[in-house]
Amino acid sequence: MPRTVTVVGGGLAGLTVAIAAAERGADVTLHEAHHDLGGRARTAAGPYHTNDGPHAFLSLSPQWRWLNDRGLIGPLAPMPLREVARLRFRRDGALRRTPPFGMARLLRFDPEDVPADVDFLSWASWRVGEEAARATAYATVTVLFHHDPGSLSARFVQERLRRMCHVPPEVRYPRGGWQSFIARMAARVRNLGVRVETGSRITDLADARPDAGPVIVATALPAARALLDDPTLTWPSGRTVLVDLALREDPRDAFALVDLDGPGYMERFSGTDPTLAPEGEQLLQAQFPLAPGAPREDALARGGTLLDLGLPDWRERITYRREALAEGRTGAVDPPGTTWRDRPSVDRGGGVFLAGDQVAAPGVLSAVAFSSALTAVTLALGPYRAVPGFRPPAPRAAVSSRAR
């Protein structure tokens, strides 16, 4: 008789869990609190196909290979060379075509040779000077969404710096945004016989496991903390203002703006995928990280200055605007003295497991959710196809506030 597995959460992690467990022959039920699957990997219906955050894969990650083997990635948006040539960096208040030379020097270091117990700014300053080190740290905002990347673990930041600057580029964009990709994952889930319960908000773990089978909680960490009544489920993340803008086209517009004077980044996603906006318009998303407690207006004012440099008369060309504050929803960031192994463990004891982008699993961006999902399935059901280079940490029992 197949083993019953319950999955709480229908985002990228939950869908990966459901597919992996069903492929192993498990009887899987997936609960999603919203009426649509996808979690943060959702795309608006249009006419402006905005995403809840950046939408990209890294083609050298185990996640890419796993999805590609199953035909789940689908059509990709190409990166035109003319757009790559329109990448600009703000440095010392002016737009430049190239980053500081010190950034290239830092790229030579393998993350495994970089200390985890020192902050990135201190480590990099010793090698290329503080000015270039600080500019390089701000460049990593594109994948960190953190207001002060230089304060994070040097190894953590260095890994992401190397991945974002890989030649040829690793970044791949699903054509049409996340939604078509999520639709393929959802179809795969249902074709494997998984029972999908949308609009099903689980507030008591007993409701999710009537037969005492394993439960994999694939939600954001704050939601998992509340569901499991476990105050130890916490880890730092970024806090950033996301601004989606549709503008009437102007051939002078930069493709991407990277702020090296402070935390900020902008990319015209319709530059690679024109289907995201109506003809004659272009869709961009800007990210302006904020320190804890800082008002949203601070980020918007700083961001306006960046956009003024790279998008002439952008305010007069706006046809659509949307803003959101992403707090604790941008993946884990590792402070000095920690690595991914120090984050909340996947195995919580008693047949309960975690999957998500803030738990103890390796990877960059959504690959953390993927790695933790496969690890949770392995621990719940036995050996599974391993993620290359990944050795899961020793299981650690959960600490419930009820036992205190």
Secondary structure as the mmCIF struct_conf table of DSSP 4:
data_model
#
loop_
_struct_conf.conf_type_id
_struct_conf.id
_struct_conf.beg_label_comp_id
_struct_conf.beg_label_asym_id
_struct_conf.beg_label_seq_id
_struct_conf.end_label_comp_id
_struct_conf.end_label_asym_id
_struct_conf.end_label_seq_id
HELX_LH_PP_P HELX_LH_PP_P1 PRO A 2 ARG A 3
STRN STRN1 THR A 4 VAL A 8
STRN STRN2 GLY A 11 GLY A 11
HELX_RH_AL_P HELX_RH_AL_P1 LEU A 12 GLU A 23
TURN_TY1_P TURN_TY1_P1 ARG A 24 GLY A 25
STRN STRN3 ASP A 27 GLU A 32
BEND BEND1 ALA A 33 LEU A 37
STRN STRN4 GLY A 38 GLY A 38
TURN_TY1_P TURN_TY1_P2 GLY A 39 ARG A 40
STRN STRN5 THR A 43 THR A 43
BEND BEND2 GLY A 46 TYR A 48
STRN STRN6 ASN A 51 ASN A 51
BEND BEND3 ASP A 52 GLY A 53
STRN STRN7 PHE A 57 LEU A 58
TURN_TY1_P TURN_TY1_P3 SER A 59 LEU A 60
BEND BEND4 SER A 61 SER A 61
HELX_RH_AL_P HELX_RH_AL_P2 PRO A 62 ASP A 69
TURN_TY1_P TURN_TY1_P4 ARG A 70 GLY A 71
BEND BEND5 ILE A 73 ILE A 73
STRN STRN8 LEU A 76 ALA A 77
HELX_RH_AL_P HELX_RH_AL_P3 LEU A 81 VAL A 84
TURN_TY1_P TURN_TY1_P5 ALA A 85 ARG A 86
STRN STRN9 LEU A 87 ARG A 91
TURN_TY1_P TURN_TY1_P6 ASP A 92 GLY A 93
STRN STRN10 ALA A 94 ARG A 96
BEND BEND6 ARG A 97 THR A 98
HELX_RH_AL_P HELX_RH_AL_P4 PHE A 101 LEU A 106
TURN_TY1_P TURN_TY1_P7 LEU A 107 ARG A 108
BEND BEND7 PHE A 109 PHE A 109
HELX_RH_3T_P HELX_RH_3T_P1 PRO A 111 ASP A 113
BEND BEND8 VAL A 114 VAL A 114
BEND BEND9 ALA A 116 VAL A 118
STRN STRN11 ASP A 119 ASP A 119
HELX_RH_AL_P HELX_RH_AL_P5 PHE A 120 VAL A 128
HELX_RH_AL_P HELX_RH_AL_P6 GLU A 130 ALA A 139
TURN_TY1_P TURN_TY1_P8 THR A 140 THR A 140
HELX_RH_AL_P HELX_RH_AL_P7 VAL A 141 LEU A 144
BEND BEND10 HIS A 147 HIS A 147
HELX_RH_3T_P HELX_RH_3T_P2 PRO A 149 SER A 151
BEND BEND11 LEU A 152 LEU A 152
STRN STRN12 SER A 153 SER A 153
HELX_RH_AL_P HELX_RH_AL_P8 ALA A 154 MET A 164
TURN_TY1_P TURN_TY1_P9 CYS A 165 CYS A 165
BEND BEND12 VAL A 167 PRO A 168
STRN STRN13 VAL A 171 PRO A 174
TURN_TY1_P TURN_TY1_P10 ARG A 175 GLY A 176
HELX_RH_AL_P HELX_RH_AL_P9 TRP A 178 ASN A 191
TURN_TY1_P TURN_TY1_P11 LEU A 192 GLY A 193
STRN STRN14 ARG A 195 THR A 198
TURN_TY1_P TURN_TY1_P12 GLY A 199 GLY A 199
BEND BEND13 ASP A 204 ASP A 204
HELX_RH_AL_P HELX_RH_AL_P10 LEU A 205 ALA A 208
TURN_TY1_P TURN_TY1_P13 PRO A 210 ASP A 211
STRN STRN15 VAL A 215 VAL A 217
BEND BEND14 THR A 219 THR A 219
HELX_RH_AL_P HELX_RH_AL_P11 LEU A 221 LEU A 228
TURN_TY1_P TURN_TY1_P14 ASP A 229 ASP A 229
TURN_TY1_P TURN_TY1_P15 PRO A 231 THR A 232
STRN STRN16 SER A 237 ARG A 248
TURN_TY1_P TURN_TY1_P16 PRO A 251 ARG A 252
BEND BEND15 PHE A 255 PHE A 255
STRN STRN17 ALA A 256 ASP A 259
BEND BEND16 LEU A 260 PRO A 263
STRN STRN18 TYR A 265 ARG A 268
HELX_RH_3T_P HELX_RH_3T_P3 PHE A 269 GLY A 271
TURN_TY1_P TURN_TY1_P17 THR A 272 THR A 272
HELX_RH_3T_P HELX_RH_3T_P4 PRO A 274 LEU A 276
BEND BEND17 ALA A 277 ALA A 277
TURN_TY1_P TURN_TY1_P18 GLU A 279 GLY A 280
STRN STRN19 GLU A 281 PRO A 289
TURN_TY1_P TURN_TY1_P19 PRO A 292 GLY A 293
HELX_RH_AL_P HELX_RH_AL_P12 ARG A 296 GLY A 310
BEND BEND18 LEU A 311 LEU A 311
TURN_TY1_P TURN_TY1_P20 PRO A 312 ASP A 313
HELX_RH_3T_P HELX_RH_3T_P5 TRP A 314 ARG A 317
STRN STRN20 ILE A 318 ALA A 332
HELX_LH_PP_P HELX_LH_PP_P2 ASP A 334 PRO A 335
TURN_TY1_P TURN_TY1_P21 PRO A 336 GLY A 337
HELX_RH_3T_P HELX_RH_3T_P6 TRP A 340 ASP A 342
BEND BEND19 ARG A 343 ARG A 343
HELX_LH_PP_P HELX_LH_PP_P3 PRO A 344 SER A 345
BEND BEND20 VAL A 346 VAL A 346
STRN STRN21 ASP A 347 GLY A 349
TURN_TY1_P TURN_TY1_P22 GLY A 350 GLY A 351
STRN STRN22 VAL A 352 LEU A 354
BEND BEND21 GLY A 356 GLY A 356
TURN_TY1_P TURN_TY1_P23 ASP A 357 GLN A 358
BEND BEND22 VAL A 359 ALA A 360
BEND BEND23 VAL A 364 VAL A 364
TURN_TY1_P TURN_TY1_P24 LEU A 365 SER A 366
HELX_RH_AL_P HELX_RH_AL_P13 ALA A 367 LEU A 381
BEND BEND24 GLY A 382 GLY A 382
HELX_LH_PP_P HELX_LH_PP_P4 ARG A 385 VAL A 387
TURN_TY1_P TURN_TY1_P25 PRO A 388 GLY A 389
HELX_LH_PP_P HELX_LH_PP_P5 PRO A 392 PRO A 395
HELX_RH_3T_P HELX_RH_3T_P7 SER A 401 ALA A 403
#
